């Protein structure tokens, strides 16, 4: 091992390769072990190369056609709610609504607001249906005409240092950013694209529906300029219902921009009353069979993973084994379950009694699998 580390040609990879092969041998715990590679001298983040999976056993196995669905649980579209700013009273109201309707809600909070009531946000964050993501340190405007547009240190503080704060207090990677006032300057974008931020919500009017296949870039609808629609852009709940229907029908990702939830609708920007919020969430919950209602972080992870992953499946000993592997993405960060669609139309599956899904005269089985962890499904007679 010492000779390997001292070898000049291999020094750039270092002990990372040893950890890589160890993790492949012990796949079930690989996503937890791989993070430690970053702590070893001469190591660098592991980006795996695509490789054939070799299965050795004493019996026989047969491959199964498998693909990752565009949306979690094979839904038609995605709807995400992001409430900006992280005001304490609105946070409490949103948490109650999330609990009542069992719906995921994302809050984009500023450090300035969140730090004042940190104990509440930490408790709320323990719920898998509620999250708080980075919305800057102080909610300072960052468009080209702003006072900090050319001040790199202040931009780094507002964009990067705030993310590090959220990582520290919530103990999870901060991979997204929601732009204050839906504005961002050129230098700010340069900082974002060089960082570990994978998605930015910003765009407004005319770009409400995002593709399920965003590309990297800063144009509206790209990963660093995802579109949003304001919840109070209309006061007509029937029109809001149509937003959801459009996301499902057109297979799009709808991100709703919320702000305050209060009886005093005349205060703040696009403040929505609790009664109106409840009505909309009730309508949204009725569409759960059509759209995946997702936290911002979960939706970002799912789409990134689906675009990056390979999936292999095979039958052995009356079980289907599914292996999802990431190619470029860091396993320690991207751990969102992916929905794998298995084609089980052949006669050999006729004898099994499973929760089959039938589409276009074909028979499928839907299974959720985490990248890097082999999933086994018992075939029931």
Residue pairs with C-beta under 8 A, 6 or more apart in sequence:
1 15
1 18
4 10
4 15
4 18
5 11
5 14
5 15
5 41
5 42
11 42
12 42
12 44
13 42
13 43
13 44
14 40
14 41
14 42
14 43
14 44
15 37
15 40
15 41
15 42
15 43
16 37
16 40
16 43
16 44
16 46
19 33
19 34
19 36
19 37
19 40
19 43
19 46
20 34
20 37
20 46
20 48
22 33
23 29
23 30
23 33
23 34
24 30
26 33
27 323
27 372
27 373
27 374
28 373
28 374
30 331
30 372
30 373
31 331
31 332
31 335
31 370
31 371
31 372
31 373
32 332
34 46
34 330
34 331
34 332
35 332
37 43
37 45
37 46
38 45
45 330
46 330
46 331
47 327
47 328
47 330
48 325
48 326
48 327
48 328
49 327
50 310
50 325
50 327
53 312
53 323
53 325
55 61
55 314
55 316
57 316
59 316
59 317
60 316
61 314
61 315
61 316
62 314
62 315
62 348
63 312
63 313
63 314
64 313
64 314
64 315
64 320
64 342
64 343
64 344
65 313
65 342
65 343
66 311
66 312
66 313
66 322
66 340
66 341
66 342
66 343
67 311
67 340
67 341
68 305
68 306
68 309
68 311
68 324
68 338
68 339
68 340
68 341
69 306
69 338
69 339
69 340
69 341
69 366
70 212
70 251
70 306
71 77
71 78
71 212
71 251
71 291
71 292
71 302
71 339
72 292
72 294
72 298
72 302
72 337
72 338
72 339
72 368
73 292
73 339
73 366
73 368
74 339
74 341
74 357
74 366
75 248
75 289
75 290
75 291
75 292
76 247
76 248
76 249
76 251
76 290
76 291
77 212
77 247
77 248
77 249
77 250
77 251
77 252
77 253
77 254
77 290
77 291
77 292
78 212
78 247
78 252
78 253
78 254
78 291
78 292
78 293
78 294
78 299
79 244
79 247
79 253
79 254
79 255
79 256
79 284
79 287
79 291
79 292
79 293
79 294
80 104
80 106
80 253
80 254
80 255
80 256
80 293
80 294
80 295
80 296
80 299
81 103
81 104
81 105
81 106
81 255
81 256
81 258
81 293
82 106
82 107
82 108
82 133
82 178
82 201
82 228
82 255
82 256
82 257
82 258
82 296
83 90
83 91
83 94
83 105
83 106
83 107
83 108
83 258
83 259
83 261
84 108
84 135
84 178
84 180
84 257
84 258
84 259
85 108
85 109
85 110
85 113
85 135
85 139
85 259
85 260
86 107
86 108
86 109
86 110
86 113
86 114
86 121
86 132
86 135
87 113
87 260
88 113
88 116
88 117
88 120
89 260
89 262
90 259
90 260
90 261
90 262
91 107
91 109
91 117
91 120
91 121
91 124
92 120
93 261
93 262
93 274
93 277
94 105
94 107
94 130
94 258
94 261
95 105
95 124
95 127
95 130
97 103
97 105
97 261
97 274
97 277
97 278
97 281
98 104
98 105
98 127
98 129
98 130
99 127
99 129
100 278
100 281
101 278
101 281
101 282
101 284
101 285
102 129
102 285
103 129
103 281
103 284
103 285
103 293
104 129
104 130
104 131
104 293
104 294
104 295
104 298
105 129
105 130
105 295
106 131
106 132
106 133
106 295
106 296
106 297
107 130
107 131
107 132
107 133
108 132
108 133
108 134
108 135
108 178
108 201
108 296
109 121
109 132
109 133
109 134
109 135
109 166
110 135
110 136
110 137
110 138
110 139
110 162
110 180
111 136
111 137
111 138
111 162
111 165
111 166
112 137
112 138
112 139
114 121
114 132
114 166
114 169
115 165
118 169
121 132
121 169
121 170
122 169
122 170
124 130
124 132
125 131
125 132
125 170
129 295
131 295
131 296
131 297
132 166
132 170
133 166
133 174
133 176
133 177
133 178
133 296
133 297
134 159
134 162
134 163
134 166
134 174
134 176
134 177
134 178
135 162
135 177
135 178
135 180
136 142
136 158
136 159
136 162
136 177
136 179
136 180
137 157
137 158
137 161
137 162
137 165
138 158
139 180
139 181
140 146
140 147
140 148
140 154
140 158
140 180
141 147
141 180
141 181
141 183
142 148
142 149
142 155
142 158
142 179
142 180
142 181
142 183
142 184
142 185
142 188
143 149
143 181
143 183
143 184
143 185
144 185
144 186
146 183
146 185
148 154
148 155
148 158
149 155
149 185
149 186
149 187
149 188
150 185
150 187
152 187
152 191
155 185
155 187
155 188
155 191
156 191
159 177
159 188
159 191
159 192
159 195
159 197
160 191
160 195
163 174
163 177
163 195
163 196
163 197
164 174
166 174
167 173
167 174
173 196
173 333
174 196
174 197
175 196
175 197
175 198
175 199
175 297
175 300
175 301
175 333
176 197
176 198
176 199
176 200
176 201
176 296
176 297
176 300
177 192
177 197
177 199
177 200
177 201
178 200
178 201
178 202
178 296
179 200
179 201
179 202
182 202
182 203
182 204
182 228
182 257
183 202
184 192
184 200
184 202
184 218
184 225
189 218
189 224
192 200
192 224
193 218
193 224
197 224
198 223
198 300
198 304
199 214
199 223
199 224
199 226
199 296
199 300
200 223
200 224
200 225
200 226
201 226
201 228
201 255
201 257
201 296
202 224
202 225
202 226
202 228
203 220
203 221
203 225
203 226
203 227
203 228
204 227
204 228
204 229
204 230
204 257
206 220
206 227
207 220
207 221
207 225
207 227
208 227
208 228
208 229
208 243
208 254
208 255
209 227
209 246
209 247
209 250
209 252
209 253
209 254
210 221
210 226
210 227
210 252
210 253
210 254
210 255
211 221
211 252
211 253
212 251
212 252
212 253
212 303
213 303
213 307
214 221
214 222
214 223
214 226
214 303
215 222
215 223
216 222
216 223
216 224
217 223
217 224
217 225
218 224
218 225
219 225
220 227
221 227
226 253
226 255
227 255
228 255
228 256
228 257
229 243
229 254
229 255
229 256
229 257
230 256
230 257
230 270
231 240
231 256
231 257
231 258
231 259
231 270
231 272
231 280
232 270
232 271
232 272
233 270
234 240
237 276
237 279
237 280
237 283
240 280
240 283
241 283
243 254
243 256
244 254
244 283
244 284
244 287
244 290
244 291
245 287
246 252
246 254
247 253
247 254
247 291
248 287
248 290
248 291
253 299
253 303
254 291
255 296
257 270
258 270
258 272
258 277
259 268
259 269
259 270
259 271
259 272
260 267
260 268
260 269
260 270
260 271
260 272
261 271
261 272
261 273
261 274
261 277
262 268
262 271
262 273
262 274
263 273
263 274
264 271
265 271
265 272
265 273
272 280
284 293
285 293
287 293
292 299
294 302
298 336
301 334
301 335
301 336
302 336
302 338
304 329
304 334
305 326
305 329
305 334
305 336
305 338
305 371
306 338
308 326
308 327
308 328
308 329
308 334
309 324
309 325
309 326
309 327
309 338
309 371
310 324
310 325
310 327
311 322
311 323
311 324
311 325
311 338
311 340
311 369
312 322
312 323
312 325
313 320
313 321
313 322
313 323
313 340
313 342
314 320
314 321
315 321
315 348
315 379
318 378
318 379
319 376
319 377
319 378
319 379
320 342
320 365
320 367
320 376
320 377
320 379
321 374
321 375
321 376
321 377
322 340
322 342
322 367
322 369
322 374
322 375
322 376
322 377
323 369
323 374
323 375
324 338
324 340
324 369
324 370
324 371
324 372
324 375
325 371
325 372
326 334
326 371
326 372
329 371
331 371
331 372
334 371
335 370
335 371
335 372
336 370
337 368
337 369
337 370
338 368
338 369
338 370
338 371
339 366
339 367
339 368
340 366
340 367
340 368
340 369
340 375
341 357
341 364
341 365
341 366
342 364
342 365
342 366
342 367
343 362
343 363
343 364
344 352
344 354
344 356
344 363
344 364
344 365
345 362
345 363
345 364
349 363
349 379
351 381
352 379
352 380
352 381
353 380
353 381
354 365
354 379
354 380
355 365
355 366
356 363
356 364
356 365
357 363
357 364
357 365
357 366
358 364
365 377
367 375
367 377
368 375
369 375
